[in-house]
């Protein structure tokens, strides 16, 4: 597995990088494998991923490899519905996947990456949801 790079406010840079990679591929040129990137438009959106409950859940999944959502909920001593909601959000973000889940069988939460590499630039953070003092 690899690390997921997490950025804030770098959507335009990522679009340009993608365009360059597509041109190189179309021209038959070699290029390095890209690191997967999850970009948030604001610090507020980033806080969804980095909430203490989500981080605790990610650590528990990494350490114990629970076989179901219910087992994950027991690991973090939280209500099944809350954990299900958090895991669904983490799935929507692409941070975890589910294995199994056929009718009548539990869904096993699995980390999609080894970890997160967070890259925050404060140079152009004026419009990223920061509250001035």
Secondary structure as UniProt FT lines:
FT   STRAND          3..8
FT   HELIX           11..26
FT   TURN            27..28
FT   STRAND          37..40
FT   HELIX           43..49
FT   HELIX           52..64
FT   HELIX           69..75
FT   TURN            76..77
FT   HELIX           80..93
FT   STRAND          96..100
FT   TURN            103..104
FT   STRAND          107..111
FT   STRAND          115..119
FT   TURN            123..124
FT   HELIX           125..127
FT   TURN            128..129
//
